[in-house]
Amino acid sequence: MRRIILIGLVILCKYSAYAQQPLAGFNPYAYTIDKTGTFKQGAVVSAHPLASQAGNLILQQGGNAVDAAIATQLALAVVYPGAGNLGGGGFLVAHLKNGKNIAIDYRETAPDKAGRDMYLDAQGNANTTLSQDGHLAAGIPGTVAGLFASMKYASLPFSKLIEPAILLAEKGFAISEGEAQSLNAHKAKFIRLNTTHPIAFVKAQPWKAGDTLIQKELARTLQLVKAKGAAGFYTGETAHKIVAEMKRGRGIITLDDLKKYKAKERIPVVFNYKGYTIVTMPPPSSGGICLQQMMGMVEQYPLATYGFQSPQAVQLMVEAERRAYADRAEYMGDADFVKVPAAQLVQPAYLKSRMKDFVSAKAGNSEKLKAGQLLPESEETTHLCVVDAAGNAVSVTTTLNGSYGSNVVVGGAGFLLNNEMDDFSIKPGVPNMYGLVGSEANAIAPGKRMLSSMTPTIVLQQQHPILVTGTPGGSTIITSVFQTLLNILEFNLSPEEAVNKPKFHHQWLPDQIDVEKDFPESTIMALEQMGYKVVKRDAIGRTEVIKINTNRTLEAVGDKRGDDSVAGQ
Ligand code: DON
């Protein structure tokens, strides 16, 4: 009997040593949130400490920044189910050590059975509940295809990159206070919107910090992807589970939709700002073009002399934001389906003309200010940044759209589906969940990608990366990236201040400036005197930054607004 117990114990010890080996160096049941760190050999910052550590482990095993970004995304799909995902989509922007800039688009697409009026009732009224919650809200997931498209630039085998995620799903990890609150807040929705019991996320007692979240079904899906590659998701068992889920929940995604999904490599938006080269995301994100527009509109003014968060600086930036978002609503959509006048929208002469009616110290008016007349010719989220020792820099924003996406867990497959269909303009002028309006350019069509605001961005100086940044936050993403860049490049803030100082946001409609609660009161009062409506709101974004200093040290910062955490060496 004693012999049997002894053998049993030896096997158990060996097994747990084996099981923990790919996670050597960190403990999924006891971890700290590290907001800042200075590193030499490589740095990762993401929305969850375990995901950042998973990426860092891959760097330690000789992986490059792309390998680490893939491993971090996979780990986020497990440890941050509200936004990390297999059932969503994202964008990767990278500057590679060979000098090449790349952009990979793995945005969701509309199913073949989708149509421009699919969310309108018989009277033509838009039903945003259907575009935001449940099965009909989901686009074809792009993430798994995107990870495999990224493998072109990776150096380690995929089977290695997915190991931490599989272990975290299979063995579980301790959830944070924030995750516990968030899962509890979504319990009713999970129960209402699912066709099978979402075993992993719903339990009888409320979740509390430190509880272990085990996701066996998700682990099985990850194992299939490990064994079969993208086919392990888009065909076979997983695809059948998605389609069965759709049938139970009156969704419209088919096996054919899944089989046809392709991630696409795009030409990044690259532009100059006062000697810096900004590399960012083109359509189907509006982020890159809007960022270029806003930076271009403020470039002609001595912004730095106005001072950080001074009424003068904030007003100028707000008016640039107003104009860029008006153009976004009119002109931007999936450039594979509609003509996005990208070159015209960023012409210096156009941007100059756009600011002609700017009046210092007087609020603009979105009723009067529409999209610009183009000159004749001559698009719950999470962000991560990785920089490696070789000089590769990667910026990824990935999303399910809302928190936990559509809230639908694919029965038996353990992952959440996105509610990205709401990013289309479901009816001209009808605001989506971020208050954004759109037009024909962003109407629904089968196979089309919905317009995004995600803006993964890298700043180069003399061809070398000096800043890697990005954030979630729906419509506020572009303005948060805009501020983060200017906070560092113009106002000389440290990366930590640039990330954590209160942010503001204007998106044309509604015609108001949103500010975080701790935004300086004196600036708010000055803006109100200029005629602006200023509205206080909760956190804007969760920005991540890695700054590469001239001595090659890497300063990584995770936003104070969440569980965001850095790792590195
Ligand atoms: O692609 C977009 O613009 C949105 N689906 C992003 C959503 C988002 O950032 C939610 N996170 N807070």
Boltz pocket constraint, residues with backbone or C-beta under 6 A from the ligand:
constraints:
  - pocket:
      binder: B
      contacts: [[A, 380], [A, 381], [A, 382], [A, 399], [A, 400], [A, 401], [A, 402], [A, 420], [A, 423], [A, 451], [A, 452], [A, 453], [A, 454], [A, 471], [A, 472], [A, 473], [A, 474], [A, 475], [A, 477]]
      max_distance: 6.0
